[in-house]
Amino acid sequence: MQVPMEDQRSLLIVDDEEDVCLLLKRSFRREFKTVETAYLLKDALQVAERLRPDILLLDNNLPDGLGLEFVKKFKSINPKMYVILFSAMDLYQEAIVAGADVFLGKPLDLGVMREVMRR
């Protein structure tokens, strides 16, 4: 039996709020072969090096920096990585200029997020 392509994708969730990571991981675990989380950018970069995720959900405001400033570093690990940056601040223009594929505002809407990841 061949596994559908969608089920072979990997997802990395980066947010310093453990509850948010847990909620997102539970929400998307059936849609991805692998779902991993990180609470700091330095840890996320290490996970990304190992996992080379297809999709990255990246919060902007993290204890060790701004996700916005790390988009290019993540894309250098996997140029095909689809980066979804999210923040409570309106950073649409900055996110796109930084190389993010999509910007989503908080509070997060799981339905919208799921639709964006299907593209």
Buried (B, 14 or more C-beta within 10 A) or exposed (E): EEEEEEEEBBBBBBBBEEEBBEBBBEBBEEBBEEBBBBBBBEBBBEBBEEBEBBBBBBBBBBEEEBBBEBBEEBBEBBEEBBBBBBBEEEBBEBBBEBBBBBBBBEEBEEEEBEEBBEE
